[in-house]
Amino acid sequence: MRRPLESGQYTSFRYTQRLADLGITASVGSVADAYDNAMAESFVGTLKTELVKGRVFPTRFACELAIVEYLGWFNHTRLHENLGDRPPAEFEALYAHQFKTLSTTNMIKETN
């Protein structure tokens, strides 16, 4: 039987406290929760495979620039099958428009 994971493998108390001190809401579980961050981990794996693997960047700035360019391409150009072959930015804009239209329609119904 495996021993329990060390508490440091979860969100640390000091990290959580620091976020609270700065008025920042954590996007992961609270202390001692084992919430899975699978979506982020999957994206990091994709980024490493598609951008970083086998490359040597001459400077840290060159690496940072490559990542920013990759993120722009990933969000605004790359077609995602699960989003109806749309880039995420286009899909989110469509969703926001539909949500706004629906909210406006519901507000009109409530006032009548």
N, C-alpha and C positions, 0 to 999 in steps of 0.2 A: 504494500500500500504506500502511496506517495504521501509525503508530509505536506501540510498546508503551505500554500504560497506565502512568502514573506509579505508583510503588510506594505512594504515599500514598492511592491509591484502593482499596487492599486493607487488611486489618487492619494497623494500624501496630504497629511493634515496641514503642514506648513504651506504647501502650494495652495490648498483650498482657502486657508486663512488669508494668504496674500491676495488672492483674487477678490475675496470679500472686502479686504481693506481698500482695494482699488475700485470697488463697486462693479466688479466684472462677474458675470454669471458664467459658471463653468459649463462647458458643453459635454462633459463626461459625467460619470456617476460620482456619487459622494464618497467620502472616506469609507474604505472597506467594502465597497460594492464592486462586483465583478462585471460591470456592464461591458459588453463587447463593443469595440470600436471598429467593427469589421469593415464598414464602408470606407472609413479613412485609411485603414490598413490596406485595403484592396487598391485604393487610388494610389497610395504611395508605392505599392508594388508595380502598378502599371507605369507610373512615372519613372521608376528605376529601370524597368525593362525597356520602355520605349525611348527614354531620353539619356539615361546615365550609363547603362550597361555598355562596357567596351569603350567608353570615351574618357579621355583625359582632358580636363579643362585647364587652360594655361594659367588662369587666375581665378580667384574666388568670384570676382565681379563677372567674369565670363560665364561661370556656372550659374550665378544668380540671374543674369540676363537670359540665359537659355531656359531657365525654369519659368521666368515671367513670360517669355514668348510661348513656351509650351502651354502654360495655363491659358493664355489668350486663345491659342489655337483650339485647345481642348474644350473651352467654354463657348467660343463664338463661331467656330468653323467645323469642327469634327461632328459628323453625324452619328447620333446614338440610336441604335435599333430600338431600344426599349422606350424611346421618346418619340416614336413614329418617324425615325430617320430625320430628326431635327437636332440642331445644336442645343445644349442646355439653356443658353441665354435666350434663344428664340422660344423655347418651350416655356420657360418661366415668364417671359413677357406675355405670351398667349394666355397662360394661366392667370396672371395678374389682371389682364384685361377682362377675362371671363369672370373672375371673382369680383372685380369692380362693377361690372355690368350687373351681375347677380345681386350684389349688395345694394346698388342703386334701385334696382327693380323691387327688392324687398322693402326698402325704405319708402318707396312710393306706395306700395300696397299697405304698409303700416299706417301711413298718414291718411289714407282714404277710409 
